[in-house]
Each structure stands twice: as C-alpha cells, then as structure tokens.
C-alpha cells in the first residue's frame, strides 16, 4: 500500500504491505502525523491518497487510539465507544426493540397507575395544579447504558485492573470490529503504553491475527526495545524527526557498504578504500547480503532500536557514565555499521574515542 499526503506544507509518502510502525523521540511529530493519517484515511483531508486513489468518507473503517483513550469509557455500552460498536451492534439488529419497549412500558404502567392513584387521593385534591406521574422509556439504549454491568475476571471495580490489562483489553476488542469486507485501519499512538515486554509481544501477536481480517495497523513508539520484537516480514519501519519521515525498510545500501568495509579490512590494505570499493562493489550478491542481515545486523537490533528513537547518540568503546545516551561498540567494523545506521536515520552521532 502507498499513502501520499500533504501535511504542514510538506509532502509525505509511506509504503507498507501489512503494518507500519513509526519510531521517534518525544516531540518528534509522531502524534501529529498519526492524527493526520487518521483524518486522511477517514476522508477528511484533501491531497490524501491511498494507492493513488483519493480517500472518500466511509470507504474505510478507521479506529484511533492514543494515551487519552479511556478504558472506563470504552468498556461500557455507550453510543459511540468501541465496546458498543464492536459487540452490541452486532446483535442489535436481531432484537425486537419495539416489542421489548412495549412490554417494559406496559409493566411500568402498573407503577404509574399506583402512583397516580396515590397522588389523586392525597395531593391533587388540595392542589390547583394537578400532578401526574408517567414512567416512559422511549429508547432501549437508555436501559442498556444505565443498567449494564460488565465484569472483567469477575471484577466490576476497574480500580483493581492494572493499566496494562486495561490496554490489552481495549486492543482485544478490535477482534469484534474488523471485517474482511471492508479495510480497517487501526492507528495507535504509543501502542506500548503501560505494557511490559510480555504485553508488547501479546499485542504484536494480536496484530498478526487481525491482519488476516483485512485489518492494517499504523502504530508509533518511542521505546527502543520494540525493534527487537518486530516481525519485519509484516512491519514496515519509519522514523520521524522534526516532522520528517525517514524510510528504514530497504537497507541493502547499508549492508553493501558494510560488506565493502569488512572486505577491505580483510583483504584490501594494499589499495585505498574508494578504489577497492569501485573494483568490488558489483560483486556483492544476495548470499552476501543475507549473511550480514541474518547475523551481524540482527545482533545489532538493540542498538538499532536506540538509534531509531534518538536525536543524538554517542558511539564509544569505553563505558562512560558521563554520557546520557551512548552505544558501546567493540571494534571498527561494528562502529562502521552503527555510523551507517545513524547516517541513514539522520541521527546525529559523536565518536568519543577511536580504536
């Protein structure tokens, strides 16, 4: 899928197959960009297209969560929340509302008659203005909203439910609100809010399940550890910095540059690097790329995650408690890879010592 849109006079382009995750530091523009995506996919923006087609209203089902999404409001039968639209509306059409309302009001008429009889006998005969009592329910939603109690693990007091469990329950409601007949886009700002590593993995596994229901996720995080847990076969990676989006999906250029430097360190000391690269760059094949990707690159996922959420990083071979955000490298090859990733992600870096 390809999303193109204009936001704050800047052109943005996002490409992804199943899901998209945006990394970035605080105040890097993640929240604003996700809100723009929400409005655009909902058909509320001009100059916003999906696969070259302008998004029209109601073409897609768009669900949005952020840190303000409140569990207590969402887990009730109220008019517009997720629980009502996900679960209750699915069976609402099978309820004979008119019949139920008629039966309820007929029963309540007995109370009306008793109260009015009492009013006539004890109050109305002494009043100029007559009182009349009438219980009338004209909407079945009023009953459901007011009197429905939802139990979570047999608990009705949500104070006894942890924030992480509340968050996961909200996400699990999505299972009820997706359909293969209509694309659903779920946009979650700081999707890992309140979640520990186990909870993060649970949510990522839920995303895999929901992908089968024509459901696609656009999520954000400022948590560097998330990169470790992502299935890169179903997630496209972007970083935001100063309201700019940086694509981190096609990394072959980084891998090739690393391979060249690695080979030069091993075999090319009798010539300069640029000449060595010129003579050997085109010899790199898919086996070489897969070797680096499945070994060296994968072993650097922790460090890559740190770079993805950082504006500036220090690269050092020595532990230094005076630095507030640094990565330790063990040799010049590892330093080269870290520099290549920093440059690709527009992360400022500073080398505090040289091997």
ABEGO torsion letter per residue (X at the ends): XBBBBBBGGBBBBBBBAABBBBBEBBGAGAAAAAAAAAAAAAGABBGBBBGGBBBBBGABBBBBBBAABBAAAABBBBAABAAAAAAAAAAAAABBAAAAAAAAAAAAAAAAAAAAAAAAAAAAAABABBBBBBBBBABAAAAAAAABBBBBGGBABAAABBAAAAAAAAAAAAAAABBAABBBBBBBBGAABGBBAAAAAAAAAAAAAAAAAGBBBBBBBABAAAAAABBAAABBBBBBBGGBBBBAABAAAAAAAAAAAAAAAAAAAABBAAAAAAAAAAABBAAAAAAAAABAAAAAAAAAAAAAABABBBBBABBBAABABBBBBABAAAAAAAAAAAAAAGBBBBBABBX
